[in-house]
Amino acid sequence: MTTLRAFTCDDLFRFNNIGQHRGARRGGRCEGGLGIPVSAARANGITSMFLAGGSTEGKYLAHWPEYFIVAEAPGGELMGYIMGKAEGSVAREEWHGHVTALSVAPEFRRLGLAAKLMELLEEISERKGGFFVDLFVRVSNQVAVNMYKQLGYSVYRTVIEYYSASNGEPDEDAYDMRKALSRDTEKKSIIPLPHPVRPEDIE
Ligand SMILES: CC(C)(COP(=O)(O)OP(=O)(O)OC[C@H]1O[C@@H](n2cnc3c(N)ncnc32)[C@H](O)[C@@H]1OP(=O)(O)O)[C@@H](O)C(=O)NCCC(=O)NCCS
């Protein structure tokens, strides 16, 4: 049976089998994996750096622990995780839940795990009074884009060259995808923008 539980600090070093993340220009990426070699991290004392707030994920975990959920197999193997946060202006009706990262280990895919983790993040965002949930995804990540559409998300805007190049790859655009929550009764938050934007234009 799968256990869904809150993240612990140690979990941040146990995800190398689940995937790799490639950086976005801003903190709002949605990718899989933390990309930190566990042995190297431990050898270099990165656990204590993390505890001191030295990583983005560590800071996010400290601020929004309820948005960090792990799926664990009966044997203790990590199956997947979701990381998120709440952000935005309430006055401008932009208060929302944000998916920072979502990943499921290859051997546990197509079991409905990502859908379940997204459902939990949406429930938390509902309870916090969010108007919508959003995420950024590479335009080339068709599996994820299609999954989000299946889960009720639509493209709100395209962000040009949101993901910065690595290993000689070109910069890549992101889709900012959104799903309205019940507080947004008129679904104003998901009306698509007519033009693409640049990373520096997004808040
Ligand atoms: C994208 C990802 C999180 C999906 O995880 P998952 O647990 O396999 O997804 P689910 O089983 O919950 O799938 C939900 C629905 O999404 C769609 N879907 C998911 N993976 C799919 C695939 N490989 N091909 C086609 N449709 C797919 C299906 O409609 C599926 O419903 P169904 O199985 O009833 O048909 C996983 O493939 C992954 O970790 N990929 C690498 C990291 C990544 O891209 N993260 C997202 C970045 S924003």
The ligand as an SDF file (V2000), in Angstrom:
LIG
                    3D

 48 50  0  0  0  0  0  0  0  0999 V2000
    4.6480   13.4930  -15.5390 C   0  0  0  0  0  0  0  0  0  0  0  0
    4.6670   12.4780  -14.3890 C   0  0  0  0  0  0  0  0  0  0  0  0
    4.7870   13.2260  -13.0700 C   0  0  0  0  0  0  0  0  0  0  0  0
    3.3590   11.6700  -14.4230 C   0  0  0  0  0  0  0  0  0  0  0  0
    3.3330   10.8230  -13.2620 O   0  0  0  0  0  0  0  0  0  0  0  0
    2.3740    9.5390  -13.1860 P   0  0  0  0  0  0  0  0  0  0  0  0
    2.2270    9.1490  -11.7540 O   0  0  0  0  0  0  0  0  0  0  0  0
    2.8460    8.4990  -14.1350 O   0  0  0  0  0  0  0  0  0  0  0  0
    0.9930   10.1290  -13.7360 O   0  0  0  0  0  0  0  0  0  0  0  0
   -0.4500    9.4890  -13.4790 P   0  0  0  0  0  0  0  0  0  0  0  0
   -0.3610    8.0030  -13.4260 O   0  0  0  0  0  0  0  0  0  0  0  0
   -1.0650   10.1580  -12.2970 O   0  0  0  0  0  0  0  0  0  0  0  0
   -1.2030    9.9090  -14.8040 O   0  0  0  0  0  0  0  0  0  0  0  0
   -2.3530   10.7320  -14.8020 C   0  0  0  0  0  0  0  0  0  0  0  0
   -2.8150   10.8980  -16.2460 C   0  0  0  0  0  0  0  0  0  0  0  0
   -1.8280   11.6390  -16.9930 O   0  0  0  0  0  0  0  0  0  0  0  0
   -1.7090   11.0820  -18.3100 C   0  0  0  0  0  0  0  0  0  0  0  0
   -0.3670   10.4960  -18.4820 N   0  0  0  0  0  0  0  0  0  0  0  0
    0.5820   10.3750  -17.5190 C   0  0  0  0  0  0  0  0  0  0  0  0
    1.6980    9.8340  -18.0460 N   0  0  0  0  0  0  0  0  0  0  0  0
    1.4450    9.5910  -19.3530 C   0  0  0  0  0  0  0  0  0  0  0  0
    2.1930    9.0350  -20.4220 C   0  0  0  0  0  0  0  0  0  0  0  0
    3.4780    8.6140  -20.2610 N   0  0  0  0  0  0  0  0  0  0  0  0
    1.6180    8.9470  -21.6560 N   0  0  0  0  0  0  0  0  0  0  0  0
    0.3580    9.3690  -21.8430 C   0  0  0  0  0  0  0  0  0  0  0  0
   -0.4350    9.9100  -20.8550 N   0  0  0  0  0  0  0  0  0  0  0  0
    0.1140   10.0190  -19.6410 C   0  0  0  0  0  0  0  0  0  0  0  0
   -2.7820   10.0260  -18.4210 C   0  0  0  0  0  0  0  0  0  0  0  0
   -3.9600   10.6620  -18.8870 O   0  0  0  0  0  0  0  0  0  0  0  0
   -2.9270    9.5840  -17.0000 C   0  0  0  0  0  0  0  0  0  0  0  0
   -4.1870    9.0130  -16.7070 O   0  0  0  0  0  0  0  0  0  0  0  0
   -4.4300    7.4410  -17.1010 P   0  0  0  0  0  0  0  0  0  0  0  0
   -3.2400    6.6590  -16.6640 O   0  0  0  0  0  0  0  0  0  0  0  0
   -5.6970    7.1120  -16.3490 O   0  0  0  0  0  0  0  0  0  0  0  0
   -4.6030    7.4180  -18.5980 O   0  0  0  0  0  0  0  0  0  0  0  0
    5.8490   11.4730  -14.5580 C   0  0  0  0  0  0  0  0  0  0  0  0
    5.8410   10.9710  -15.8730 O   0  0  0  0  0  0  0  0  0  0  0  0
    7.2130   12.1040  -14.2790 C   0  0  0  0  0  0  0  0  0  0  0  0
    7.6800   12.1030  -13.1400 O   0  0  0  0  0  0  0  0  0  0  0  0
    7.8630   12.6320  -15.3270 N   0  0  0  0  0  0  0  0  0  0  0  0
    9.2010   13.2820  -15.1720 C   0  0  0  0  0  0  0  0  0  0  0  0
    9.1300   14.5790  -14.3540 C   0  0  0  0  0  0  0  0  0  0  0  0
    8.1570   15.5720  -14.9470 C   0  0  0  0  0  0  0  0  0  0  0  0
    8.0510   15.7510  -16.1670 O   0  0  0  0  0  0  0  0  0  0  0  0
    7.4190   16.2490  -14.0410 N   0  0  0  0  0  0  0  0  0  0  0  0
    6.4710   17.2760  -14.4050 C   0  0  0  0  0  0  0  0  0  0  0  0
    7.1940   18.5680  -14.6240 C   0  0  0  0  0  0  0  0  0  0  0  0
    6.1190   19.9590  -14.6330 S   0  0  0  0  0  0  0  0  0  0  0  0
  1  2  1  0
  2  3  1  0
  2  4  1  0
  2 36  1  0
  4  5  1  0
  5  6  1  0
  6  7  2  0
  6  8  1  0
  6  9  1  0
  9 10  1  0
 10 11  2  0
 10 12  1  0
 10 13  1  0
 13 14  1  0
 14 15  1  0
 15 16  1  0
 15 30  1  0
 16 17  1  0
 17 18  1  0
 17 28  1  0
 18 19  1  0
 18 27  1  0
 19 20  2  0
 20 21  1  0
 21 22  1  0
 21 27  2  0
 22 23  1  0
 22 24  2  0
 24 25  1  0
 25 26  2  0
 26 27  1  0
 28 29  1  0
 28 30  1  0
 30 31  1  0
 31 32  1  0
 32 33  2  0
 32 34  1  0
 32 35  1  0
 36 37  1  0
 36 38  1  0
 38 39  2  0
 38 40  1  0
 40 41  1  0
 41 42  1  0
 42 43  1  0
 43 44  2  0
 43 45  1  0
 45 46  1  0
 46 47  1  0
 47 48  1  0
M  END
$$$$
